[in-house]
Amino acid sequence: MIYSLRKQCIDVIFVLMLILSTGGLLFVFNRNIASVLFLGFILFLLIFIEDKWKKTIVNSILLTFSILVILGSINYLYAITEQAANKYLFHLLTVTLSALFLFHFKNNRTNQQLIRSLYVALGLIVFHSLFNAIAYFFVKNNLIIITAEYHECETFMNIFFYDTERAAASLYGLEFCRNQGLFWEPGILQVFLNMFFFLEAFIIKKRKSFLFLAAIAILTTYSTTGLALLLIQFGVYLFNEFKTNKWLAPFIFVLCIPVYMIFSLNVEEKIQGEKEMSFQKRYFDLIQPLFIVLEHPLTGIGLDVGQFQNMRQEFYIPSSSLSAIQEKTGIESKVKGTDKGSSNSITFLFAAMGFPTAILLLYIFFKQQIIKEKKWLWMFIMTVSVISEPLLLRPFFFLFIVSGFTYVFYKITSHKQQIA
């Protein structure tokens, strides 16, 4: 099969849309229209442009889709509170987009072509984020506010985007606006920047200069999680390069020093400084949903985020249990309650769906077959990302759950055919 330039461009657009559907401002401000257009784009490709559908792939995708719909239906029917149907339809759309996306690449492309398309799409995000950071100093007095139902930000001609509070960060006396790129907050941008760094460092290995640019882009987000992931990747890369290019190791080590200094400063601010509540919110999002699921261990409380927010507003951790946690961890929890959603996708999954379903989905998540080289590091990045941001049930990350299911079902159906 000839992988033409037209097909390459279509695939990059396809991947970029999937990424932007996971926290991108395009979908934040135009969620319904953008989602329908994205779905229509996928269906158009599959029906009118693609090759003949392969039966084994169709079967594995349909089995995956059916299992996920069944799990969602059980959760909807047996949730402890009345759930909004439109919330579950939104999750159904996520399942559909992820399943059709994977079907497109498994049926018509190779896994290497998928990774290459992901690399190019992430590269575009890296370069836009760098321009976004630089442009702030030139356009900061010419920004206008755009508003959606749950979010607002400032923009320059809908090309560059910044938080309305400017999310100012001070670095050695220089104040700059934390970089959010095309996403609704810097914490989500850093996820995809770190993914690009991973692909460039360990899989594509095209240009070392791209690693430097990606690292600079991550620094501009001023994200504690992003800097931590960057340092870990630097460490693994340094270890690998030292075995083959010893002259390069000192240079990489020197680059780590400013990253570590900024990371240390950021951690200090969040644990004891002005940004302490950011850490406290994430700490609370880690422990409170686990106590919720202990009271509803089988089916959880449901995937309706609105109902979850209502419940956690009235749910308090027993003081004896909270004291025991604080004594063991040495961290005092200063947040007693909240009416907001959880930033921790994994603990939310447990609270929303109960232990059996959540454990199954997480197991399948780690069975993904999209990124196989240095899989342990990729999954570490993915896991840290979904612990720090509400991303696991969004299309890009859910794609890896779908991949795990299709892999398991493909093995089962292939085994049965061999026996027959």
N, C-alpha and C positions, 0 to 999 in steps of 0.2 A: 504494500500500500504506500503510495507516494504522500508524504506529509508536506503538502504545499504551503506556501506562505499564507494563503487565504485561510486554510485550516488552522495554522498556527495563530493567526490574529483572532479568529473566532474563539479558540480555546483560551487565549489570554483574557479576552473580554469576559468569557464565561467564568473563569476563575476569579477575576477581579470583582465581578458581580457577587459571587459567593462570599468573598471576603468582606465586601461592603455591606452585605446583608447581616453581617455579624458585628454590629456596633458602628457601622458607617453612617455618616450624617445624611447621605442620600436616602437611606431607608428610615432614619429617624424623622426627617421632615416630610418624607413622601412615602410612608411605609406601605400603604395600600396600593398606590399606583405603581411604585417600584417593584413590589412583590408580584403583582399581576403581570407586569411587563417581563420580569425575570422568568416567571413560570411560562409565559407565552413564548419567550425566546427559546427555552429548553424544549418545549413541545414542538415548536417549528423545526428545530434541528433534528429531533428524533423522527418526526413524521415525514419530512420532505427532503432532507439532505443526507441523512446518515445511511450506512450500509444495512444490509439485511440483519435483522435481530437474531442473535444467537440464543438458542433455546435454553442452554444450561445457565447462561447469565440471566435471562428473563426469569427462569424459575427461582434462582437464588435471590434476585431482587424482589420478586413477588412474595416469597416466603418471608423475607426480612420485613417488607412493608406490612404484611399480614400480622406478624408477631408484634410489631410495634403498635399497630392499631389496636390489637387485642389488649396489650398491656395498658395502653392509654384509656381504653373503654372501661376496663376493670377499675382503674384509678378513678375515673369519672363517676362510675356507679356506686363505688363503695367509699368514697371520700366522706369524712365526718361532717362536712358542711356542704351546703348547696353550692355547686360549682357553675361558673359562667360558661356556657357552651362556646362562646366566641373565643375564649382563652384556649380551649382545646382545639378549636379549628385553626388557630394560629400555630399551635404545636403540630397539627396535622400538616399544615403547609410546610413547616420546617422539615418534617419527615419526607414529604413529597419532593421538595427541592433537592434535598441531600441524596435521596434514592435515585432520582432521575439524573442528577449530576454524575453520580458514580456509574450509572448504567451507560451514559454517553461515553465515558472514558474506557470502561471495561469492554464495551461492545465495539468501539471504533478506533481506539487508540491503545498505545502501550502504557505501562505504568511509568516508564521513563519519560514519555511525552507529557504525562500529567505533571510529573515533578518539574520538568522544564517549563511548562506553562505557569506553574505555581511560582517558580523562581523569577520569571519575567514579571509577573503581576506584582509580586512582593518588591521587586526592584523598582517598579514605577512608584510604589508607595514610599520607598526609601527616598527616592529623589524628590518627590513632591514634599515630603516632610522636611527635607533640608531647605528647599526653597521657602516653605512655609515659615520656618524658623527665621531665616534671613529677612524675608519680606516684612515681618512684623515691625522692624525698626524704621521701615519706609512708609508703611501704610497705617500705622497705629492711630493716626489722627483722622483717618478717612474710612473708618469701619462703620457698618450699620448692623443693627440687631435684627436677627431673624428668629421667629418663635414657632415652636410646635406645641402640642398638648402637654408634653412632659419635659420639654427641653428648650433652651434658648442659647444662642451664641452670637458672636459678632463675626462678620465676614467682610471680605473685600472682593466684590464682584463674584461671589460664590466660587471663588478659586482658593482663597486662603481663609482659614477658620481659627477663631480664638475664643476662649471662655469669656463670658461677659464680665467676670470679675478679674479678667486678665491673668488669673492664676500665677501671679508674679513669683518668680524664684530668684533668690539672690545668690550669686556665685562670686566670691572674692570681690565684693563691692559692685559687681555688674548685675543689674536687674534685667531679667528677660522674661518673656511670657512662656510658660511651659507649653511645649509643642504637642498638639493633639492631631495634627495632620488632617486627614479626612474622617476622623472618628470623633465620637462624642466626648472622649476624655483621653488624656495622655496614657493612662494605664492600659488602654486597649491598643493604642498605637504601638507601644513598646513590645507587645506580644508579637505582632507581625514583623517588626523590625528585628527582633531576636530570631524569629523563624528564618528571615532572609540571611542573617549572619550564620545560622546553622547550615543552611543549604550551600552557601558560598564556601564556608570553611571545611565542610566534611563531605559534600556530595558533588557539587558542580565544579568547585575549585578553578574558577575561571580567572579572576583577577584579585590579588591580595589588596589592591587599593580599594576594592568594594568593601572589604572587611573594615577598613579604616572609616569609610564614609558611613557604613551602618552603625559603627560604634559611636561616631559623632552624633548621628541622628538619635540614638538611644539616650545619649547624654542630655540632649535638648528636651527630652520628656521629663527629666528629673524624677523619674519613677524609681522608688526603692526596689521594687520587684524587678523592674527592667535592668537596673544596674547590677543586681545580684545575679540574674541569669547571664548577663554579659560577662561578669567576672568568672563564673563557672565555665562558660564556653571558652573564655580566654585561657583558663587553666588547662582544659582538655586539649585545646589547640596547641598550646605551648608544649605540652607533654608529647604530642604527636610530632610536632615539628622538630623538637630537640633530637629525636632519633634519626632524622634525615637531614635537617638543615640547622646545624648547631649555631651557625653565624646569625640566624634569624631569631633565635630564642631570646637573646638579650634585648633586641629591639621590641619584641612583643611584651617582654617583662616590663620594660620602661613604659609602654603604653598602658599597662595595667595600673600603674601607680596613680595617675590622676583619676582614673575610674574608681579606684578603691577609696581615694580621699573624698571624692564627692559622695560615694556610697556611705561612708562612715558619717559624714556630716549630715546626710539625709536621715540616716537611722537615728542619730542623736536627736534631731529635731522632732522626729515622729514618736520617739519613746518618752522624751522628757521635755521637749521644746514646744514651739507654737503649733506644730502640726500633730500634737499628741492624739487628738480626737480621731484622726484618720486611722491610726493604729488601733485605738480602742474600739472603733466601729468594726474593723476587720476581726479583732479578737472576739468581740461579742457575736459576730456572724459565724464564727467558728464553733463556739460552745453552745449557744442557745438552741439552734436547730437540732443538735444532737439530743438535748433534753426533751425536745418536742417529739422526736421520733421514738424515744424510749417510752412515751405514753401512748403512741400509736404505731407500733412496730411493724404491722403486717401491710397495711395499705397506705400509711401516711395520712396527711391531711388534705391532699389534692394538689394539683398543679396550678390552680388558680392563684396567681400572684396576689390579687386583691384580697382573697380570703386568708392567704398566708400572712399578709401585712396586718390584717385585722387581728388574727390570732396572736401573733408575736407581740402586738401592742399590749395585750392583756396577760401574756404568759411570763411568769417570773421564775427564774431558777431558784430552787430551794436554797436558803442562805447557808445551810450546813454543807451542801454540795459545792456551792460557790466558794466557800471558805476553804474547803479541801483542795479545790483546783488551784486557788491562789497560793495556798501553802506549798503545793508541790511544784508549781511553775515559777513561783516568785513574782508573778505579774498580777497586779491589782486590776480588777475589772471596774471601771468607773461608769460604764454604761449599764443602766438597769433595765431599760426597755426602749423600743423603737417601733415606729409605724412604717418604716421603710423596708424595701426588699433586701434580700441578702446579697452581699458581694461575693459570697462563697458558693460556687455552683455545686460543689460536691455535698456539703452539708445541707443545702437546700434540696438537692435530689433525695437525700435520705428522709428529710422531713416531709417532702411532698409525696413520695412514692413508697416509703417504707423500706425495711431492710432487704427483703427478697429481691424486689425489682431493681432497687438501686445497686445492690451488689452485682446482679446479673449485668446491668448496663455498664458498670465500671469494668467488669471482667472483659466484656466484649470490646469496650473502648481500648483496652490494652492489647487486644488481639488484632488491631488494625493492620492492614497489609499495604498501606500506601507508602509510608516511609519505613524501609527495612534496614538500611545501612545506619549504623550508630543509633539503632532504635531506642535503646535505653535513654540516651540523652534527649532525643526528640520527645519521648513520652514524659521525661522529667520536665521539659519546657512546657509541654501541653498541660501536665498536671498542676504545676505551679500557677500557670495562667488561669485555669478554671477555678483554682482555690482563691485567687485574688480578684477575679472579675466574674460577673454573671454571664458566662459564655458557653457553658457546656451544652445547653439546649438551643443554641443558635446554629444556623445551617452549616457554617464552616467546621465547627467542632463536632457537630452531630454527624457529619460526613464520616468521621472516623469510627463512630459507633456502627453506622450502616456498613462500613467496610468490614468491621469485625464480624458482623452477622453474616454477610454474604460469603465471607471466607469460610466460616463454620458450615453454612448450608451447602456451599459448593463442594466441600470435602465430603459431606454426608451423601449428597446426590451422586458424586463421582464414585464413591465407594460402592454404593448400591448398584450402579451400572456395571462396575467391574465384577461384582458377585453374580449379577444376572448373565 
